[in-house]
Amino acid sequence: MKIFNLLTLIASSTALCQISTINDQLKINKIQVIGSHNSYKKAIEPKLYQFLESKDSLHQLKGLQYEHISIVEQLNMGLRNLEIDIYADSKGGKYAQPKGLLLAAADQAYDEEGKMKKPGFKILHVPDIDFRTAYYTFDDCLLDLKKWSDANPGHTPIFITLEPKDGSKNQFGTEPEAFTSSLFDQVDQVIKTKLGTDKIVTPDMVRGKFGTLEQAVLNDNWPSLANAKGKFLFILDDNGKKRDLYISNHPSLKGRMVFVNAEPGTPEAATLFRNNPEDSTITNLVKKGYIIRTRADSNTKEARNNDYKHFEDAKESGAQIITTDYYKPSTFFESTYQVKFNDGGYMRVNPINRDAKK
């Protein structure tokens, strides 16, 4: 345990050294960070993967063949973006018995503590298939983030994309619970309770005295790195009904804990998803003041082909948040593909704003 703690301290110190040269008076929209996609995800159960692969004539399953080290290890490395998927489970038990385990035996026990049986928001990727996760519950994930943050009080802000998942009944008969305005109120409450409002960059903080959140963003009212130390900024990953439900009765996201993927020209516009890094509009949006999230790779394609084009496009675009499944090379197939900046780190001054002093 002592050796593990020492290695953790060394890793964390190395990450801090890599970003200590950045002027902490820079606004948080004038940096560029690399983070992980589906940050909680563990590999699909091996025997289940083999079974599903034998039925996968279109080879779509290959896109799910990745996993992550623990979130704490990711943060210690210096990653400054995480992605968390949450499912509502008001009664508890909806995801307690993954149907995929009826098709293939598990190599290890699932949810021995029975956390999936209790009500609350759950974390997993795809019900019944891709269910292995570093955290069964959103509560536990937030508590670990708080614990890490408390142990690293001067850390640079962590961007967290939060994807609320629901939808139609799957082939196993599992139908996710639909998100509602009331459930989103509960999401906010869980964040406030488990993480603490003192650790959150909120829309209200950014809006300040401006009439709308977008006006604040277009007038460069993001906090500086100094003022955002020790904090997290959440962004809702949805551009349809769930986003609109979250905004409802909260103009400019007043009182909300999470930013949204709102379109430019709307009062709530501040953080935008542009997952294709070749999108020619990204750079201009960054220059206007919006925070943009894009992807360096997806569905394991770039990693399998050692193809860095999208990562290079993402860096050049100025998108502040670049997500990847490969801050470390794959352990599932032969590839040297690994996403990091030239100095080996995961945060730098944004090339679009390199000369900015504020």
N, C-alpha and C positions, 0 to 999 in steps of 0.2 A: 504493500500500500504506500509506503514511504517513497519507493522508487517511482510509482505511478504519479504521486503528487509532485515529485520533483520534475518528472517529464512534462506534466501539465503546466507547471510554473515556467519551465524553459520555453515551451511552445507558446504560451501566452506572452511571455516577455519578448520573444522574437517577433511576434505579430505586432506588438506595441511599438517596437523599434522601427519596423517597416513603415509605420504611418506617423511616427512622431515628428517627422520633418515637414509635415503638411501644416500650413498656417491655420491655427484654430479659429481665426477670424473669418475664414472662408465660410460662405453660406453652404448649407447642406446640399443644395442643388448644384453646387459647383465642384463636386467630387464625382468619382466614378468607382463603383464597387463591383466585385464579383461575389456571387452567392450561389446557393444550391437550389435546385428544383425538386419539389417533393422531399424536403430535407429530412423528414422522419422515416422515409421508406427503407424497409429491409427487403431482401430478396424474396421472391415468390417461393413458397414451400417447394423444395427440390423435386420430390416425387410428383407433386401436383403440376409443376412446370413441365416435367417430362410427359405426363399424361396429356396435358393441354397442347403441348407442342406436337404430339403425334396426330392431333386432330386439326392442326392449324395449317391448312393448305395454302393460305395466303401469307403465311409467315409474319403475321401481325404481332404475335407474342414477343418477337425479338425486341420490339420497342419498349418492353417492360423489363428487360434483362439488365437491371442496374440496382444498386443499393448504396446507402450512405453510412459513413461512420457516425458516431453519436453527434448530436447537435452541439454539445459542449466541446467536443473535439474540433468541430468545424469552426466554432467561434474562437477557440484557442489558436487555430491556424491563421486566423485573421479574416475569415469570410464575414461579410457584413450585410448579407441578405439571406433570409430563410423563407421557405414556402411551406405553409401548413394548410392541409385540407381538413375541413371539419364537417361532420354529419350530425344532424340533430337526432336525439334519441330521448324524447321526453319521458317515456315510460321505462326505458332501460331494456336491455336484452335483445334489441333488434339485430345486433351484429355479434352476439355472444357465441354463436355456433356457425362459423363459416361453412357454407354448403360444399365448398371445394374439398373439405376434409372428408366428405363422404365418397369422393372419387379417388383419393390417394391418402395413404397413411402419413401422419405428421412425424417429422424427425424430432420434434420437441413439443412439449405441452403448450397449449394456447391459453392465455389469460388465467393462469393458476389462481390469481387472487380474486377473480370474479369481477374485475372492474367494468367489463363490458355489460354486466348484468344490471348495473346501477344507472339511474337517469343521468343525463348530461351529454355534452358534446363529445363525440368520439373522433379519433384521428385514424384514418386509413386511406388507402388509395382507391382500390376497386373492391366493393363488397364481394365476398365469397371467393375471390380469386387472388387479388393482390392485397392481402389484409395484414401481413406481417409489418409491425410498426414499432418504432422506438418508444412511442407513448400511446397507450390506449385512450387516454382522455386529454382533452384540451387543458383541463385544470392542471394535470401533472406536468404538461409541457411548460405552461406559464410559470409554475412554481420553480422548475429547473432554470428557466431563463432569469427569474428574479434572483435565484441563488447565485448564478454565474455573475450577473450584473453587480450584485452586492459585493462579490469577491473581486470585481474589476471595476471599481467605481468611476474611473476616468475613461471608460471605453467610449470609442466613437459610436455614433448612432447606428442602430441595427434596423434595417428595413425588413419588414415581414409582410409578405403577400399572403393574404388569408382567403382561401377559396371555400365558400359555403357550397356543399354539394347536395343535390337532391336529384330528382328525375324519375323516369319511368321504371316499372318493375323489370328486373333482369331475368335471364333465362332460368334462374333458380327460384324465382318467385319472390325475391327480396325487393321491396319497394322503399326507397329512402323516404324519410319524413320530409315534407315540403317546408321550406323556410317561410316564416311569416314575420310581420313587423314585431310581434311580441317576442319571437325567438331571437330576432336581432337585438332587441333590448336586453335579452339575457346574455347574448354574446358580449355586449358592452359591459354588462355588470360583472361577468366572469373576468374580463380583462382588468377592470378596475380593482376587483377584489383580490385576485391572485397575483397580479403584477404590481399594481399601485399606480395611481394617477401621476405621481411624481416621476415615474419612469416612462411617460408616454408623451410624444410630440403629437398634440391633438390638432384637429382642424381649427378649433377656437384660438389656440395659441398662434397659429399662422395667420388667421384672419385679422386678429387684433382689432384696430379701429376702422378697418376698411368695411365698405358696405357688403361685399361678398367675398367669399374665399378666393374666387378667381381674380378679383381685383387685387387682392393682397399678393397673390402669386405673380401677377404681371407687374407688380411694383416691387418685386424682389424682397418680400417680407418673410422669407424662410428664415429660421433661426440659424445662427452661426454654429460651427462645430463646437465652439466653446460652450454655447448655451444649450447644445443638444447632447452634451456628454452624459453618459450613463442612461440614455433614453432609447426607446424603441418607437418606430413609426410604422403603423399598420396600414395596409392598402387592401381593400376588398377586390378580389379578382372575379368580377362579373360585370357584364355590360348590358344586362337586360333586366328582367323582372326583379331579380334579387337585389340588384343595385338600386332600382327604383323604390323597392320596399324599404331599403335601408335609409334612403334619402327622405322618404315620406314623413312629413311633419317636422323635418329638421332642415329647413332651408340653409344653404351654405354649410350643411353638416353641423349646425349649432348643437352643442351638447353631445355629439357623437365622439367615439374613441378612434374611429377608423376612417381613413380617406377612401375615396372610391375612384373607379375608372370612369370618370365623367368626361364627356366630350367638350373640347374647347368651345367657348361661347355660352356655357351654362354656369350658373352661380357656384356649382360644386367642383368645377374643373381645377385640378391641382396636380394629380398623379394620373398618368396615362399608360396603358399597355399597348405596346407596338411590338408584338412578338417576332415579327419578321425584321431582322436588322438591316435588310436591304431597303426598307421603307424610306423613301427620299424625304419624307416630311419630318423625320425625327430631329434632325439637326436644328431646323428652324423652331420647332417646338421647345427644344432645350434652350435655345437662345432667348425665347420669350419668357422663360422662367419655370415651365412645367417640369416635373420629375417624370422620367420615362423609364419603363421597364421593358427590356427586350431579352432575347435568348441567343446564346452562343451555339446551342445544339438542341436537338430534340429526337426522341424515339431511337436513340443510339446510333443514328445514321452517320453523323459526323465522326463519332468515335471509331466506328467500324472502318471508316475510310481514311482516318487520319486527316480529315478535311477541316482546315482552320479558316476557311473563307468567311463563314458567318461570324466567327469570333472577331476577325479583323474588321469586318463591316460594323459590328457592334461597337468596338472600341472607337472607330473613326466617327461613328454617328454622334457620339457624345451622350448616348443614353446613359443615365446615371446608374442604373441597375442592370447588370448582365448576369443571367442565370445559366447554370450548367449542371450536368450530372457528373462532370469529370474534372473537378479540382484535383482529383487523383486519377491515375489511369484505371481502366477497367480491370476487374479481376475475373471477368466471365469470358473474355475473348482477347486475343492477342492484339494489342494496340498501344501506341505510345501517346495517344491523344490526351492532352492535359491542359486545362485552361488556367492561366495565371498571367499577370502582367510581366513585363520584361525584367523587372527587378525581383521576380519571384513572389511578389506580394499580391494582395487582393483588393487594394484600395490605392487610389492615386488622385491627383488633381485632374479634373475633367479637361481633356484636350481642347474642348470648345471654349472653356473659360480659363485657360492656363495663365493668362495675363491678368485675370481678375484679382483685385485686392480686397474685395469684400464678398 
